[in-house]
Amino acid sequence: KLMVTGHEKVGKSSLVRSLLGKPFNEEWISTVGASLIQTNTNVRDGSWDETKNYDVDFTTEQVMRAGMVRYFKTGIERERKNKGSGIVSKLKNGNRLKKPKKESKGWWPKPKNITLRAKKKSYESTGDSQEKETYSPKAEEALVTVGSIDQAFHENMFVHMHECVGRENSGLSLTIYDFGGQSVFHTLHHLFLTKYGIYLVVFDLTEILKDKNRALVDLKFWLSSIQMHAPDAPIILVGTHMEDVESNEDQDAIDGFFDNIIKVEQHFEQVCKVNGSWFIPVDNSTKRNIDIVRKEIVSLANRQNFVHYPVSLRWTKTLDDMVSYIEDETQDTSSSLNIRSSCLELNKVKKIASRYGVESDVDIMIQLFHELGVVVHLTATDALRNLVITDPQWLLKKIGLVIRDEKAHKKFYNLSEIKKNGLYKDLKSLLNSGIVSGDLLEYFWGAEHFEFLMDLMQEALLLSEWKFCDTNAHTNERKAAQYLVPSMLPNGRIIPGALSEQFSEFDFDFTETYLPTGVFQRLVCLCIGHSCRKETTMLPILYQKAAYIWFGTASVIIQLQEDRISFRLGEDKSLLPAKLLVLIISMFSKINEDAMHGRLKWKIYFDSCRIPYEVAKAKMLEPWFGENRNVPTIENKNIDLNSFFENF
């Protein structure tokens, strides 16, 4: 899994095109969410080939490759005895092969089905060292059939395997994630930043020369985000527009930026040095240094332990069946008219795994496939854990219809079709205020997947119910089927005088570590979810970095200020300060467990004189501590939103 990250307009997509050997495209096309590309590395010349669709499953290809390796290793003497008349020599001399017939008895013998034994011994994925007999299928299932072997044959694979025999590196299959750089997408990236893979952080070399402060913020954002979600994954820094950095003085200034300002060696041990430099400068228009980037990626990948994990063909066959799964199993799966499922319930995955005797391995198998980027499986709650997404690009596309940059991506909406369905006002509401109707979401996602995607967005804290009274209406009825998308909130600020002069305040300080983008938005999601459950609550005022929210009749101002989030509670004591404190701590803890791998760290300070939490508690500081102020903490780990709010 190769994850290409960086801010907008730095040349990420152009770099991916360069890595794939495609021509440079001067027209800038912004990436929505992320774009996924499958590719294979070529051992012969180091080039990368975008995967072609041979309509063959992975397991069959592996069996083909194993057979070819065996053929080449045992047939080398035969080639020599025949004085260059064998099949390998023909291929090397440029002759093409004909697809063998099923009954052929020539150089490629008629294949046989590879079947399972009725019973087998298998390790336990739970770590139990005792051997245990696994589920025995009633009828033996073939891992590979005669038809699939015949269908799998293609000349490129044959030539590739001949080139790989005797080499330590036989090539890699890469899934390239080209992430959109706009800030609106930063809240959803955590779903796809996994620990198994290599990260490219792409930046514009000229930006460092123009505005060091902005370049520092942008690069530290990505390096810190990767450090949080994948602390052991290697990072390669790639600087674009090297053609615009000519003088030695400019080059020395950029080198000094990484050594003395970002202090890469001191703070970011994951960054790899290449030829004595912290970054690889490239020119996408001329492809200069692109070969160096490719070689470094392949070299790093081959040094990762997970690349060399032995994986059972029973697992890969389960994966093949998951990816090709069609809801109506009576249909012909070979038909191009059938629509393959993009997500599967866990019980269906287990049913598929049981065909090959690996039902007990499902949890650890899916975890590995998720970390490798071939599926998406989120485990923060039972609701998310019950679904496996077999097409990550499908998920990105669906989320990208809701979370996107209006200026860069509005043209991607089919406005005429949206107007025809009477949803243009709903779209404007989403783009202007971050409030989206259920009707528009159903139009974007389709009725079939609406419930699943709604559940995923809510549990991932990318979306919250919006059930508030319409202040413009004559009745006190709440609007139905509306939702808040915090990533789409407009810019603005809360007027300082919104609260009375008498207020209590505290803040969560992240200056000693790192406050990731998305934490504030997820906090707003939880606060709105709690607020709209109060009968007497009022309509909140929300912006990208500020929120004015009521919990019943008590109001709270929440503001994002660089590396800290501050809270001001009005004089209305219907919401006790102690209760608010526990409420907010519980919300931060849930965000930390569900989205930040438990690596988010903070300190709490009270009042304008910033009294530390430990000191305030020891002194029983009013109104936060003291008699009758002890409020129990809320259990929040691995529970769904409804249970979380019910605990309050």
C-alpha positions as CSV (number, residue, x, y, z in Angstrom):
1,K,0.0,0.0,0.0
2,L,1.6,3.2,-1.2
3,M,0.0,6.3,0.3
4,V,0.7,9.6,-1.5
5,T,-0.1,12.5,0.8
6,G,0.5,16.3,0.8
7,H,-1.5,19.5,0.5
8,E,-3.4,20.6,-2.6
9,K,-1.7,21.7,-5.8
10,V,1.8,20.3,-4.9
11,G,1.8,17.7,-7.7
12,K,0.7,14.5,-6.1
13,S,-1.4,13.2,-9.0
14,S,1.3,14.3,-11.4
15,L,3.8,12.3,-9.4
16,V,1.6,9.2,-9.5
17,R,1.4,9.6,-13.3
18,S,5.1,9.9,-13.5
19,L,5.6,6.7,-11.4
20,L,3.3,4.9,-13.8
21,G,5.3,6.2,-16.8
22,K,2.4,8.3,-18.1
23,P,2.8,11.6,-19.9
24,F,2.7,14.9,-17.9
25,N,-0.6,16.6,-17.9
26,E,-0.4,20.4,-17.5
27,E,-4.1,20.8,-16.6
28,W,-4.6,20.6,-12.8
29,I,-7.4,18.2,-11.9
30,S,-8.2,18.1,-8.2
31,T,-8.5,14.7,-6.5
32,V,-11.8,14.1,-4.7
33,G,-11.2,12.2,-1.4
34,A,-8.6,9.8,-2.8
35,S,-7.9,7.9,-6.0
36,L,-6.9,4.2,-6.0
37,I,-4.7,2.6,-8.6
38,Q,-3.4,-1.0,-8.7
39,T,0.1,-1.5,-10.2
40,N,2.8,-4.2,-10.5
41,T,6.5,-3.4,-10.5
42,N,8.6,-4.8,-13.4
43,V,11.7,-6.6,-12.4
44,R,13.4,-6.3,-15.8
45,D,13.5,-2.5,-16.2
46,G,12.1,-1.1,-12.9
47,S,9.0,0.3,-14.6
48,W,5.5,0.2,-13.0
49,D,2.5,-1.2,-14.9
50,E,-1.0,-0.3,-14.1
51,T,-2.8,-3.6,-13.5
52,K,-4.7,-4.8,-16.5
53,N,-8.0,-6.7,-16.1
54,Y,-7.4,-10.3,-17.1
55,D,-10.5,-11.3,-15.2
56,V,-8.5,-13.8,-13.2
57,D,-8.6,-14.1,-9.4
58,F,-5.5,-13.7,-7.3
59,T,-5.4,-17.3,-6.1
60,T,-5.4,-18.7,-9.7
61,E,-2.6,-16.4,-10.6
62,Q,-0.5,-17.5,-7.7
63,V,-0.9,-21.2,-8.6
64,M,0.0,-20.3,-12.2
65,R,3.1,-18.5,-11.0
66,A,4.1,-21.4,-8.7
67,G,3.8,-23.8,-11.6
68,M,5.8,-21.5,-13.9
69,V,8.6,-21.1,-11.3
70,R,8.8,-24.9,-11.0
71,Y,8.8,-25.2,-14.8
72,F,11.6,-22.8,-15.3
73,K,13.7,-24.2,-12.4
74,T,13.4,-27.8,-13.6
75,G,13.4,-27.0,-17.3
76,I,16.7,-25.1,-17.6
77,E,18.7,-28.1,-18.5
78,R,16.0,-29.1,-21.1
79,E,16.4,-25.8,-22.7
80,R,20.1,-26.3,-23.0
81,K,19.8,-29.8,-24.4
82,N,17.4,-28.6,-27.0
83,K,20.0,-25.9,-28.0
84,G,17.7,-23.0,-27.7
85,S,14.6,-24.5,-29.2
86,G,12.5,-24.5,-26.1
87,I,9.7,-22.2,-25.2
88,V,11.8,-19.8,-23.1
89,S,14.2,-19.1,-26.0
90,K,11.2,-18.5,-28.3
91,L,9.9,-15.9,-26.0
92,K,13.3,-14.2,-25.6
93,N,13.6,-14.1,-29.4
94,G,10.3,-12.2,-29.7
95,N,8.0,-15.1,-30.8
96,R,4.5,-15.0,-29.4
97,L,2.7,-17.9,-27.7
98,K,-0.6,-19.4,-28.6
99,K,-3.0,-20.1,-25.8
100,P,-2.8,-23.8,-25.1
101,K,-5.8,-26.0,-25.6
102,K,-7.3,-27.8,-22.6
103,E,-6.3,-31.2,-23.9
104,S,-2.8,-30.1,-24.8
105,K,0.0,-32.5,-23.8
106,G,2.9,-30.3,-24.8
107,W,5.0,-28.0,-22.7
108,W,2.1,-27.0,-20.5
109,P,0.3,-30.1,-19.1
110,K,-3.4,-30.3,-18.6
111,P,-4.0,-28.8,-15.1
112,K,-5.8,-30.5,-12.4
113,N,-8.2,-29.1,-9.8
114,I,-6.6,-28.3,-6.5
115,T,-9.0,-29.3,-3.7
116,L,-9.2,-29.2,0.0
117,R,-8.8,-32.1,2.3
118,A,-11.9,-32.9,4.3
119,K,-10.1,-32.0,7.6
120,K,-6.9,-30.1,8.3
121,K,-4.9,-28.9,11.2
122,S,-4.7,-25.1,11.5
123,Y,-3.2,-22.6,13.9
124,E,-5.5,-20.6,16.0
125,S,-5.6,-16.8,15.2
126,T,-6.4,-16.1,18.8
127,G,-2.8,-17.1,19.7
128,D,-3.8,-20.5,21.2
129,S,-0.8,-22.8,20.6
130,Q,-3.0,-25.9,20.7
131,E,-3.9,-27.4,17.4
132,K,-7.6,-27.7,16.6
133,E,-9.6,-29.3,13.9
134,T,-11.3,-26.7,11.8
135,Y,-14.7,-26.7,10.2
136,S,-14.9,-29.5,7.6
137,P,-17.0,-28.5,4.5
138,K,-19.6,-31.1,3.4
139,A,-18.4,-30.9,-0.2
140,E,-14.8,-30.3,-1.2
141,E,-14.4,-26.8,-2.7
142,A,-11.8,-26.4,-5.5
143,L,-9.3,-23.6,-4.8
144,V,-8.4,-23.6,-8.5
145,T,-10.3,-25.2,-11.4
146,V,-9.3,-26.3,-14.9
147,G,-11.3,-23.5,-16.4
148,S,-9.7,-20.8,-14.3
149,I,-6.2,-22.1,-15.0
150,D,-6.9,-22.0,-18.7
151,Q,-8.5,-18.5,-18.4
152,A,-5.5,-17.3,-16.3
153,F,-2.9,-17.9,-19.0
154,H,-1.4,-14.8,-20.6
155,E,2.0,-14.3,-22.1
156,N,3.0,-11.4,-20.0
157,M,2.8,-13.5,-16.8
158,F,4.9,-16.2,-18.4
159,V,7.6,-13.8,-19.5
160,H,7.6,-12.1,-16.1
161,M,8.0,-15.4,-14.2
162,H,11.0,-16.3,-16.4
163,E,12.7,-13.0,-15.6
164,C,12.0,-13.5,-11.8
165,V,13.5,-17.0,-11.5
166,G,16.7,-16.9,-9.4
167,R,16.0,-13.3,-8.3
168,E,15.5,-12.3,-4.7
169,N,13.0,-9.7,-5.7
170,S,10.2,-11.1,-7.9
171,G,8.3,-7.8,-8.1
172,L,5.5,-6.2,-6.1
173,S,1.9,-5.5,-6.4
174,L,1.1,-2.0,-5.1
175,T,-2.2,-0.2,-4.3
176,I,-1.5,3.5,-4.7
177,Y,-3.7,5.8,-2.6
178,D,-3.5,9.3,-4.1
179,F,-5.1,11.5,-1.3
180,G,-6.9,14.7,-2.0
181,G,-5.0,17.6,-0.4
182,Q,-7.8,20.0,0.4
183,S,-8.4,20.6,4.1
184,V,-12.0,19.4,3.8
185,F,-10.7,15.9,3.2
186,H,-8.4,15.7,6.2
187,T,-11.1,14.5,8.6
188,L,-11.7,11.3,6.6
189,H,-8.1,10.4,5.8
190,H,-7.7,8.5,9.2
191,L,-10.0,5.8,7.8
192,F,-7.3,4.9,5.2
193,L,-4.0,5.7,6.9
194,T,-2.9,2.2,7.9
195,K,0.3,0.9,9.5
196,Y,1.2,-1.5,6.7
197,G,2.5,0.5,3.7
198,I,4.9,3.2,2.6
199,Y,4.1,6.9,2.7
200,L,5.1,9.6,0.3
201,V,4.8,13.2,1.6
202,V,4.8,15.4,-1.4
203,F,5.6,19.2,-1.2
204,D,6.4,22.1,-3.5
205,L,10.1,23.0,-3.2
206,T,9.3,26.6,-4.2
207,E,6.8,27.0,-1.3
208,I,9.6,26.6,1.2
209,L,11.4,29.6,-0.5
210,K,8.3,31.7,-0.7
211,D,6.7,31.1,2.7
212,K,8.6,29.0,5.3
213,N,5.9,29.3,7.9
214,R,3.2,27.8,5.7
215,A,5.5,25.1,4.4
216,L,6.4,24.2,8.0
217,V,2.7,24.0,9.0
218,D,1.8,21.9,6.0
219,L,4.7,19.4,6.3
220,K,4.4,19.0,10.1
221,F,0.7,18.3,9.6
222,W,1.3,15.3,7.3
223,L,4.4,14.0,9.2
224,S,2.5,14.2,12.5
225,S,-0.6,12.6,11.1
226,I,1.3,9.6,9.7
227,Q,3.3,9.4,13.0
228,M,0.0,9.1,14.8
229,H,-1.7,6.6,12.6
230,A,1.3,4.6,11.4
231,P,4.2,5.2,13.8
232,D,6.5,2.5,12.2
233,A,5.8,3.0,8.6
234,P,8.6,4.5,6.4
235,I,8.2,8.0,4.9
236,I,9.8,9.3,1.8
237,L,9.7,13.1,1.3
238,V,9.4,14.1,-2.4
239,G,9.9,17.8,-3.5
240,T,8.3,18.8,-6.8
241,H,9.2,21.7,-9.2
242,M,12.9,21.1,-8.9
243,E,13.2,22.8,-12.3
244,D,12.4,26.1,-10.5
245,V,15.1,25.8,-7.9
246,E,18.4,26.6,-9.6
247,S,20.8,28.4,-7.4
248,N,23.0,26.8,-4.8
249,E,21.8,29.3,-2.2
250,D,18.2,28.1,-2.7
251,Q,19.2,24.5,-2.4
252,D,21.1,25.2,0.8
253,A,18.1,27.1,2.2
254,I,15.8,24.1,1.6
255,D,18.3,21.6,3.1
256,G,18.6,23.9,6.2
257,F,14.8,24.0,6.4
258,F,14.6,20.3,7.1
259,D,17.7,20.2,9.3
260,N,17.1,23.3,11.4
261,I,13.4,24.2,11.2
262,I,11.5,21.0,11.0
263,K,14.3,19.1,12.6
264,V,13.4,15.9,10.9
265,E,16.1,13.7,12.5
266,Q,15.0,14.8,16.0
267,H,11.2,14.6,15.6
268,F,10.4,12.3,12.7
269,E,12.5,9.1,12.8
270,Q,10.3,7.5,10.1
271,V,11.6,9.8,7.4
272,C,14.2,8.0,5.2
273,K,17.3,9.6,3.9
274,V,18.0,9.1,0.2
275,N,21.6,9.7,-1.0
276,G,22.3,11.8,2.1
277,S,19.3,14.0,1.7
278,W,16.0,14.2,3.6
279,F,14.0,14.5,0.3
280,I,14.1,13.5,-3.4
281,P,13.6,16.5,-5.7
282,V,11.7,15.6,-8.9
283,D,10.5,17.3,-12.1
284,N,7.2,15.7,-13.2
285,S,7.3,17.4,-16.6
286,T,10.7,15.8,-17.6
287,K,10.5,12.7,-15.3
288,R,13.8,13.7,-13.7
289,N,14.6,11.6,-10.6
290,I,11.4,9.6,-11.0
291,D,13.5,6.4,-11.3
292,I,15.1,7.2,-8.0
293,V,11.7,7.5,-6.3
294,R,10.5,4.2,-7.8
295,K,13.7,2.3,-6.8
296,E,13.5,3.7,-3.2
297,I,9.9,2.6,-2.8
298,V,10.6,-0.9,-4.1
299,S,13.7,-1.2,-1.9
300,L,11.9,0.0,1.2
301,A,8.9,-2.3,0.5
302,N,11.1,-5.3,0.2
303,R,12.6,-4.5,3.6
304,Q,9.3,-4.5,5.3
305,N,8.5,-7.6,7.3
306,F,4.8,-7.6,6.3
307,V,5.7,-8.0,2.7
308,H,7.2,-11.3,3.4
309,Y,4.4,-12.7,5.5
310,P,3.4,-16.1,4.2
311,V,-0.4,-16.0,3.4
312,S,-2.4,-19.2,3.0
313,L,-4.0,-19.6,-0.5
314,R,-7.2,-20.4,1.5
315,W,-7.1,-16.8,2.7
316,T,-6.5,-15.4,-0.8
317,K,-9.3,-17.6,-2.2
318,T,-11.6,-16.2,0.4
319,L,-10.6,-12.7,-0.6
320,D,-11.2,-13.5,-4.3
321,D,-14.7,-14.7,-3.5
322,M,-15.4,-11.7,-1.4
323,V,-14.3,-9.3,-4.1
324,S,-16.3,-11.1,-6.8
325,Y,-19.4,-11.7,-4.5
326,I,-22.8,-11.1,-6.1
327,E,-25.7,-10.7,-3.8
328,D,-28.0,-13.0,-5.7
329,E,-25.9,-16.2,-5.7
330,T,-28.1,-17.8,-8.4
331,Q,-26.7,-15.4,-11.0
332,D,-23.9,-16.2,-13.3
333,T,-20.8,-14.6,-11.7
334,S,-19.1,-14.4,-15.1
335,S,-21.7,-12.1,-16.6
336,S,-20.5,-8.5,-17.1
337,L,-24.0,-7.4,-16.4
338,N,-23.9,-8.5,-12.8
339,I,-23.1,-5.9,-10.2
340,R,-20.6,-7.1,-7.6
341,S,-21.2,-6.1,-3.9
342,S,-18.9,-3.3,-2.6
343,C,-19.4,-4.3,1.0
344,L,-20.3,-7.6,2.8
345,E,-21.6,-8.4,6.2
346,L,-19.2,-10.3,8.4
347,N,-21.5,-13.3,8.5
348,K,-21.3,-13.6,4.7
349,V,-17.5,-13.4,4.9
350,K,-17.5,-16.2,7.4
351,K,-19.7,-18.2,5.2
352,I,-17.3,-17.8,2.3
353,A,-14.3,-18.6,4.5
354,S,-16.1,-21.8,5.7
355,R,-16.0,-23.2,2.2
356,Y,-12.2,-23.4,2.5
357,G,-11.9,-24.4,6.2
358,V,-10.7,-21.0,7.5
359,E,-13.7,-19.7,9.2
360,S,-11.8,-19.4,12.5
361,D,-9.2,-17.2,10.8
362,V,-11.6,-14.5,9.6
363,D,-10.7,-11.8,12.2
364,I,-7.0,-11.9,11.7
365,M,-7.3,-12.5,8.0
366,I,-9.5,-9.4,7.5
367,Q,-7.2,-7.3,9.8
368,L,-4.3,-8.2,7.5
369,F,-6.2,-7.4,4.3
370,H,-7.3,-4.1,5.8
371,E,-3.8,-3.0,6.8
372,L,-2.6,-4.0,3.3
373,G,-5.3,-1.8,1.7
374,V,-7.2,-4.4,-0.2
375,V,-10.3,-4.1,2.0
376,V,-11.6,-1.6,4.6
377,H,-12.7,-2.9,7.9
378,L,-13.3,-0.5,10.8
379,T,-13.5,-2.0,14.2
380,A,-14.3,0.9,16.6
381,T,-17.9,-0.3,17.2
382,D,-20.0,-3.4,16.7
383,A,-21.9,-1.7,13.9
384,L,-18.7,-0.9,11.9
385,R,-17.1,-4.3,12.7
386,N,-20.0,-6.1,11.1
387,L,-19.2,-4.8,7.6
388,V,-16.3,-5.4,5.3
389,I,-15.8,-3.0,2.4
390,T,-14.3,-4.9,-0.5
391,D,-14.0,-1.9,-2.9
392,P,-12.2,1.0,-1.0
393,Q,-12.6,3.2,-4.1
394,W,-16.4,2.8,-3.9
395,L,-16.4,4.0,-0.3
396,L,-14.2,7.0,-1.2
397,K,-16.4,7.9,-4.0
398,K,-19.6,7.8,-1.9
399,I,-18.1,9.8,0.9
400,G,-16.6,12.2,-1.6
401,L,-20.1,13.1,-2.8
402,V,-20.8,14.6,0.6
403,I,-17.4,15.9,1.7
404,R,-15.7,17.9,-1.0
405,D,-14.2,21.3,-1.7
406,E,-16.9,23.5,-3.3
407,K,-14.6,25.6,-5.4
408,A,-12.5,22.8,-6.7
409,H,-15.1,20.1,-7.1
410,K,-18.5,21.7,-7.6
411,K,-18.2,21.1,-11.4
412,F,-18.2,17.3,-10.6
413,Y,-21.9,17.5,-9.5
414,N,-24.5,16.9,-12.2
415,L,-26.4,20.1,-11.4
416,S,-29.1,19.6,-14.1
417,E,-29.9,16.1,-12.7
418,I,-29.9,17.5,-9.1
419,K,-32.3,20.3,-10.1
420,K,-34.5,17.9,-12.0
421,N,-34.9,15.9,-8.7
422,G,-35.7,19.1,-6.8
423,L,-32.6,18.8,-4.7
424,Y,-30.7,22.0,-5.7
425,K,-31.6,23.8,-2.4
426,D,-30.5,20.8,-0.5
427,L,-27.1,20.9,-2.3
428,K,-26.7,24.6,-1.6
429,S,-27.5,24.0,2.1
430,L,-24.7,21.3,2.3
431,L,-22.2,23.5,0.5
432,N,-23.0,26.8,2.4
433,S,-23.9,25.6,5.9
434,G,-22.9,22.0,6.3
435,I,-26.5,20.8,6.8
436,V,-27.6,18.1,4.4
437,S,-31.0,16.5,3.9
438,G,-31.6,12.8,4.0
439,D,-33.2,13.1,0.5
440,L,-29.9,14.4,-0.9
441,L,-27.9,11.7,0.8
442,E,-30.2,9.0,-0.6
443,Y,-29.8,10.5,-4.0
444,F,-26.0,10.4,-3.7
445,W,-25.7,7.0,-2.1
446,G,-28.8,5.1,-3.5
447,A,-31.4,3.5,-1.3
448,E,-29.6,0.1,-1.2
449,H,-26.5,1.5,0.6
450,F,-28.1,4.4,2.4
451,E,-28.4,2.8,5.8
452,F,-24.9,1.3,5.8
453,L,-23.2,4.6,4.7
454,M,-25.3,6.6,7.2
455,D,-24.2,4.3,10.0
456,L,-20.6,4.4,8.9
457,M,-20.5,8.2,8.6
458,Q,-22.2,8.6,12.0
459,E,-20.0,6.1,13.8
460,A,-16.8,7.5,12.2
461,L,-18.0,11.0,13.5
462,L,-18.1,12.5,10.1
463,L,-21.8,13.2,10.3
464,S,-24.4,13.9,13.1
465,E,-28.2,14.0,13.3
466,W,-29.6,17.6,13.1
467,K,-32.8,17.7,15.0
468,F,-33.5,21.3,16.1
469,C,-36.5,23.5,16.0
470,D,-36.9,25.6,12.9
471,T,-36.8,29.2,14.3
472,N,-38.4,30.5,11.1
473,A,-41.4,28.2,11.4
474,H,-44.6,29.1,13.2
475,T,-44.6,25.7,14.9
476,N,-42.1,24.2,17.3
477,E,-41.7,21.0,15.2
478,R,-38.3,19.7,14.5
479,K,-37.1,19.2,11.0
480,A,-36.8,15.5,10.1
481,A,-34.1,13.8,8.2
482,Q,-31.4,16.5,8.3
483,Y,-27.7,16.0,9.2
484,L,-24.7,18.0,10.1
485,V,-21.4,17.5,8.2
486,P,-18.8,19.4,10.3
487,S,-16.2,19.3,7.6
488,M,-18.4,21.4,5.4
489,L,-19.1,24.2,7.9
490,P,-18.3,27.8,6.7
491,N,-15.6,30.0,8.1
492,G,-16.6,32.5,10.8
493,R,-16.1,33.4,14.4
494,I,-18.2,33.7,17.6
495,I,-18.7,37.2,18.9
496,P,-16.8,37.4,22.3
497,G,-19.8,39.0,24.0
498,A,-22.1,36.2,23.2
499,L,-21.9,35.0,26.8
500,S,-22.5,37.1,29.9
501,E,-19.5,38.5,31.7
502,Q,-19.8,35.7,34.3
503,F,-18.6,32.5,32.9
504,S,-16.4,29.5,33.7
505,E,-13.7,28.3,31.3
506,F,-11.2,25.5,30.7
507,D,-9.2,24.3,27.8
508,F,-7.6,21.1,26.4
509,D,-4.0,21.8,25.5
510,F,-2.2,19.8,22.8
511,T,0.9,22.0,22.4
512,E,3.3,19.4,23.8
513,T,2.2,16.8,21.2
514,Y,-0.1,17.4,18.2
515,L,-3.8,18.3,17.6
516,P,-4.8,16.5,14.4
517,T,-7.3,18.0,12.0
518,G,-10.6,16.4,12.5
519,V,-10.6,16.3,16.3
520,F,-12.5,19.6,16.6
521,Q,-15.0,18.5,13.9
522,R,-15.6,15.2,15.6
523,L,-16.1,17.0,19.0
524,V,-18.7,19.2,17.3
525,C,-20.4,16.0,16.0
526,L,-20.7,14.6,19.5
527,C,-21.8,17.9,21.1
528,I,-24.5,18.3,18.5
529,G,-25.6,14.7,19.0
530,H,-25.9,15.3,22.7
531,S,-27.5,18.7,22.3
532,C,-30.3,17.7,19.9
533,R,-31.4,15.1,22.4
534,K,-32.4,17.9,24.9
535,E,-36.0,19.0,24.6
536,T,-35.4,22.7,25.5
537,T,-32.2,23.2,23.5
538,M,-31.8,26.0,21.0
539,L,-30.4,26.2,17.5
540,P,-26.5,26.2,17.6
541,I,-24.2,28.5,15.8
542,L,-21.4,26.6,14.0
543,Y,-18.3,27.5,12.1
544,Q,-15.1,25.7,11.0
545,K,-13.2,26.7,14.2
546,A,-15.9,27.9,16.6
547,A,-19.2,26.6,17.9
548,Y,-22.0,28.1,20.1
549,I,-24.0,25.1,21.5
550,W,-26.8,24.8,24.0
551,F,-27.2,21.7,26.3
552,G,-30.8,22.4,27.3
553,T,-30.8,26.0,28.6
554,A,-27.1,26.1,29.3
555,S,-24.8,27.5,26.5
556,V,-21.2,26.7,25.8
557,I,-18.7,28.4,23.4
558,I,-16.1,26.0,21.9
559,Q,-13.2,27.5,20.0
560,L,-10.2,25.9,18.1
561,Q,-7.1,28.0,18.7
562,E,-4.0,26.4,17.0
563,D,-3.1,23.6,19.3
564,R,-5.8,23.9,22.0
565,I,-9.6,23.8,22.2
566,S,-11.2,26.2,24.7
567,F,-14.6,26.0,26.4
568,R,-16.6,28.8,28.0
569,L,-19.7,27.9,30.1
570,G,-22.4,30.6,30.7
571,E,-23.8,31.5,34.1
572,D,-26.8,29.3,33.7
573,K,-26.1,26.5,36.2
574,S,-28.6,24.0,34.8
575,L,-25.5,22.3,33.4
576,L,-23.1,21.9,36.3
577,P,-19.5,22.7,35.3
578,A,-18.4,19.4,36.8
579,K,-20.8,17.6,34.6
580,L,-19.7,19.5,31.5
581,L,-16.1,18.6,32.3
582,V,-16.8,14.9,32.5
583,L,-18.9,15.1,29.4
584,I,-16.1,16.7,27.4
585,I,-13.4,14.4,28.7
586,S,-15.6,11.4,27.8
587,M,-16.1,12.8,24.2
588,F,-12.3,13.4,23.8
589,S,-11.7,9.8,25.0
590,K,-14.1,8.4,22.5
591,I,-12.6,10.3,19.7
592,N,-9.1,9.1,20.8
593,E,-10.1,5.5,20.9
594,D,-12.3,5.4,17.8
595,A,-10.2,7.6,15.4
596,M,-6.8,8.2,16.8
597,H,-5.6,4.8,18.0
598,G,-5.4,6.0,21.6
599,R,-2.4,8.2,20.7
600,L,-4.0,11.6,21.4
601,K,-2.6,13.3,24.5
602,W,-3.7,16.5,26.2
603,K,-3.5,18.6,29.3
604,I,-6.4,20.4,30.9
605,Y,-6.2,24.0,32.3
606,F,-8.8,26.0,34.2
607,D,-9.7,29.7,34.2
608,S,-7.7,32.5,32.6
609,C,-4.7,31.9,34.9
610,R,-4.5,28.4,33.4
611,I,-4.5,26.2,36.6
612,P,-3.4,22.7,35.7
613,Y,-6.0,19.9,36.2
614,E,-4.0,18.1,39.0
615,V,-3.6,21.3,41.0
616,A,-7.3,22.3,40.6
617,K,-8.4,18.8,41.7
618,A,-6.1,18.8,44.7
619,K,-7.3,22.3,45.8
620,M,-11.0,21.3,45.1
621,L,-11.3,24.3,42.8
622,E,-14.9,25.6,42.4
623,P,-17.0,25.1,40.4
624,W,-15.2,22.1,38.9
625,F,-14.4,20.2,42.1
626,G,-15.6,20.1,45.7
627,E,-18.5,18.5,47.6
628,N,-21.2,17.0,45.5
629,R,-19.1,17.6,42.4
630,N,-17.9,14.1,41.8
631,V,-19.5,12.9,38.5
632,P,-18.7,9.4,37.4
633,T,-16.7,9.0,34.2
634,I,-18.5,7.6,31.1
635,E,-17.5,4.3,29.5
636,N,-16.8,5.0,25.9
637,K,-14.4,2.4,24.4
638,N,-15.8,0.4,21.5
639,I,-19.5,1.4,22.0
640,D,-21.9,2.8,19.5
641,L,-23.2,6.4,19.6
642,N,-26.6,5.6,21.0
643,S,-25.1,3.7,23.9
644,F,-22.6,6.5,24.4
645,F,-25.3,9.2,24.7
646,E,-27.5,7.0,26.8
647,N,-24.7,6.8,29.4
648,F,-25.2,10.5,30.1
